[in-house]
């Protein structure tokens, strides 16, 4: 009672009243520009794609607690079950437990629901790593090509050659050489993406290095590496984020294609591509073995692409106009 | 014109050379010993050494490249480890299905995508435009093989309209040939349609803002003529470019589509060769696809002169 009766809260509205008027006058004359982050956050595509992607990340992280079993578990008694059917499955300890196969089971008696949910982890990781690897090497090469004139010609010819070989063929050939593992698959998918990043960074460097502030830095005797890090690299961040999102989407797609063709990750790793590859021979009777992972794959790639579209519109308006 | 042709051809040669080096290195940096693969499990070390010598694998890498490159220029891509025949023969045998599939796909895609793109630009922001843009993002996101199975399930298994799988040669009659290729071509064309329609829309949208469009409309030309003769004709260069660049996408799609539909073409050959670690065949097919891609884009560049008489180089 003592606090509410104190004069301070009663005085506050009265004291604020003149301030209010001053504020309204100000807001009528000053147009407050939303910050870049605000514009990104308010973009509908970013929100939609980001929300779906966050949901998928949550599924990937929470996979063990979403009614799944170990994705490598199988039981001969539970082969080829239709979605929603109950059956038994043998745990690693050898005991048999009752389990509901929400998305059915494959011809080994493995739970497709568990394999699809755990597959989310693999796909998201492959997408993320592919983007990071391609952006890192592409940026490094692009900075070098844009800044070191003697290297430019030869490097860009190699990139032209690399771009002339269809991406999936490079990935397939490299994985065939190295045998599939998470690392080799990521590198094999990232390599054909590098030339596009290199080209983009190089052209940005060539534009930015003509800017007065870079000329000023050069005339002040700033070492080249410092100019690259402090003046050129920050200007490439926005386009690189946009590019990275699209590389992530295509990385997820290519990994699924490689696994589906049987040349990607080893079949015991639960990936969407592998689940679909296993479902191929029985497609006529059990189309859901392909459709469930297929839906997850399509929705994931769609979400990343939509996010990328939104980021491009807000972060990189120049590029948005071109497409 | 001839000077341009010569210059453009000269610019293509280094690209092809780099492609050759890259494809060669892909094989030579293999951890395994090709001679041991070729000799089989029962071979003695002497036999393997003999095969290695026969393949020229005992020479230095640059020397090997020289020999390989020289043979390649003579049309000799080496012998398949798995099929035990010349790679060029193998490619020749598998050419017809792939060529048929890609040609039908390109024709279907261009016939669908260009009008859609023009209409979307014409009614910018309308329902067709929004649907098309939504469809094109979907087209980029739905994997080819998921789409393939969806179509097989719906059109072949449920409705029974088209055959599920397989390929019929042109020699067996045009009807069966076309029927067997229709579903694969539709599958393959979706991503290509998405790409071409998007670029057509953007290019036509840009030309529709030009002064000559206003003039054409002011002098009372029918809208169809304004769109086709003035807007689309002036947007032809970027559309031709994306059709050329999209060939890379198409080649990737062919590898997947042929596997799903059991079409014995070059894409299927690629996958089979990779599964069998048949390196000369992998090398040959990649080289073949890449040369085709480079040559098509060279032709696209040359077509600019035809589409836009202002371009004289």
Interface residues (C-beta under 8 A of the other chain):
Chain A: X157 X158 X160 X161 X162 X164 X165 X166 X167 X168 X169 X170 X172 X173 X174 X175 X176 X177 X178 X249 X253 X256 X257 X260 X261 X262 X263 X276 X283 X284 X287 X290 X291 X294 X297 X298 X301 X302 X305 X306 X309 X322 X323
Chain B: X14 X15 X16 X17 X18 X19 X21 X22 X23 X26 X29 X30 X31 X137 X138 X140 X141 X142 X143 X144 X145 X146 X149 X150 X152 X153 X157 X198 X202 X248 X249 X251 X252 X255 X256 X259 X270 X271 X274 X275 X277 X282 X285 X286 X289 X290 X293 X294
